[in-house]
């Protein structure tokens, strides 16, 4: 069974451009999490969904960040406009309701110039 | 806000040595998880502990949850180069919340 799939794996863009990160969770999982990882701040939760509904977006840093989950098999994290301080590795993770283990994707390394 | 402090931040040891890394908080957690992350990959769960004082062993790795459920430790016996990676602890708040609070991690290098 495939794990969590993220695309792209690497993204280099210029300040001001729109960036869209994509995630396909493990089939059957009903929770989906978006994290950002940096050396300074570690792994930070941005937002999470339960059954495609956003539950807590208090970790989203600014209005420039938005996330959607149109169906159980797909989610996006969008940054518009992007800034150099958004450079980080962004992870998507999914889990089952009754078991709190989170399965992480390989991450998207974002560099904003 | 619940915070988890991990120490040491970096650790470099020779193959065969033993080591312990720590995860501490002033908050109580309903569960504590340890993940290992290798370069270019996402974290992978190693263990979950849920009871104060609980000890779990995974081959050469021993995990302990503090009696008050505020701290945890990970001990590795006879470290091997394959143990190299970033070790992250994560606390679960419980009470219906599925959020995890992660520490910043301990970066372990085991030198052959």
Interface residues (C-beta under 8 A of the other chain):
Chain A: X4 X31 X35 X41 X42 X43 X44 X45 X48 X50 X56 X91 X93 X95 X97 X100 X101 X102 X103 X104 X105 X106 X107
Chain B: X31 X33 X40 X41 X42 X43 X44 X45 X48 X88 X92 X98 X99 X100 X101 X102 X103 X104 X105
